[in-house]
Amino acid sequence: MATQARLTLPVPGPIPVPVVLVAGRDTRSALGATMADGPVAEVLLRRLETADGGLDSAELATELGVEHQTVVGAIIETELRSSKRWELTTEGEEIAQEGSHEARVFRSIPPEGLPQSELMRLPSGKVGFSKAMSNKWIRVDKSAADGPRVFRVVDSVEDEVQRRLQLVRGGQAEKLGEKERSELRKRKLLTEVTLKTYWVSKGSAFSTSISKQETELSPEMISSGSWRDRPFKPYNFSAHGVLPDSGHLHPLLKVRSQFRQIFLEMGFTEMPTDNYIESSFWNFDALFQPQQHPARDQHDTFFLRAQAQQLPMDYVHRVKRTHSQGGYGSQGYKYNWKLDEARKNLLRTHTTAASARALYRLAQKKPFTPAKYFSIDRVFRNETLDATHLAEFHQIEGVVADHGLTLGHLMGVLREFFTKLGITQLRFKPAYNPYTEPSMEVFSYHQGLKKWVEVGNSGIFRPEMLLPMGLPENVSVIAWGLSLERPLCRLDAERGPPSTQEAA
């Protein structure tokens, strides 16, 4: 049976060594690559050969005058263990040497007393004063002529805090009760540390001579027959092999996950976006987009034969009145709004339809509560496919609803959002959208193309869109959207040197 010995000094870090089996235990072989051929290893082997039960690595390191890790690097076989012990903090060491704060305050007070203001200026004054007062070692005379004055109450004191800390420093922490240790920990004078140790033993191939084990069988060894006389390192059949390459996430899914994490870090809530088929009402009319708008033409939108049947009719009537007659400070579009047109189903052209549904649900909750929403999902356009246009792509959208939001808030949120993506060179350009006013296009400098590239659109939703939903008049909603595919090309580009510009 292998002889065992305990090592009792902390190890700075784990030793990357292979696992071997000795006497039915998992142990670690730690032939030090650097020190195994040196004098430390030789001394360790000679001492271990004659040792009764093993060696203490700490004592051996002290005897040889080397670092403990140097001895650990020469160990033959070890098993990692851990234990806990108590140590003094920096402040605890100081108190163990010079006394507690309250004792120092007590000693600094002469028989005739000391002004409280002067005592508080002492290094231990603030902490020591409160502790000495709670121990009833001192008292304060507030009627003194020169202001509050501190006097001793007792002639002498026993500094129990210093005594307890000296016990710990002397390795006798077990003499303290749990309550005493807990009190010292609360004062941050004592800390519990985990001590990593090694259990060392002689291996089955123990020898006082050091020989390098071969790890590979070379053709030269076979041809010469020298392999018969050379020691070989045993194979570790329990070691994990290299995992083969397997499937990976699609680049779009990786970027989508990154965008989603950024929104969540900024405190946004994800909107439900499972309505690929949407009614014209939520996709267009609820956004104050007129029914004769070019985007509602069949050349731009995929329409379906079936019509939507379930619509919130009270809200529908308010939207109809805003379009055809005006209201909420707007004169509207002055046309004959048709319900049949609003009932037409389509493949949604943007996720702003989901934003409209989310804001309508928010408006029904009383009282109003500020909210931040986001969505990342597919949209569909009746586009001619080419290098820059797809019939199906992904849209990212963010919406913030709160009191008194302005264009400055929108620009600030956009800067934070794109900065988290690593895009810092931004430019804002005025634009037009039917449902936002003011509106801005967002551009980023592309170092590879050496030009500014549009990366998104943004704006503040119009009152004609928000007030029919039932949102309060002083509530503003800022929003922005961008495609998922376009920033994918932008994220890998090197950031260019031009300074950020903003178009007024």
Salt bridges, closest charged atoms under 4 A:
GLU63 OE1 - ARG47 NH1 2.92
GLU79 OE1 - ARG25 NH1 2.94
GLU79 OE1 - ARG81 NH2 3.82
GLU87 OE2 - ARG85 NH2 2.86
GLU91 OE2 - HIS101 NE2 2.82
GLU93 OE1 - ARG169 NH1 3.82
GLU94 OE2 - ARG104 NH1 3.23
GLU98 OE1 - ARG104 NH1 3.70
GLU102 OE2 - ARG187 NH1 2.98
ASP146 OD2 - ARG149 NH1 2.82
GLU160 OE1 - ARG163 NH2 2.78
GLU178 OE1 - ARG181 NH2 2.97
GLU180 OE2 - ARG164 NH2 3.60
GLU183 OE1 - ARG164 NH1 3.91
GLU214 OE2 - ARG230 NH1 3.41
GLU265 OE1 - LYS420 NZ 3.81
GLU270 OE1 - ARG260 NE 2.86
GLU278 OE1 - ARG357 NH2 2.77
ASP285 OD2 - ARG296 NH2 2.95
ASP297 OD2 - HIS299 NE2 3.84
GLU341 OE1 - LYS344 NZ 3.16
ASP377 OD2 - ARG348 NH2 3.45
ASP386 OD1 - HIS389 ND1 3.01
GLU392 OE2 - ARG378 NH1 3.36
GLU464 OE2 - ARG462 NH2 2.98
GLU485 OE2 - HIS394 ND1 3.08
GLU502 OE2 - ARG415 NH2 2.18
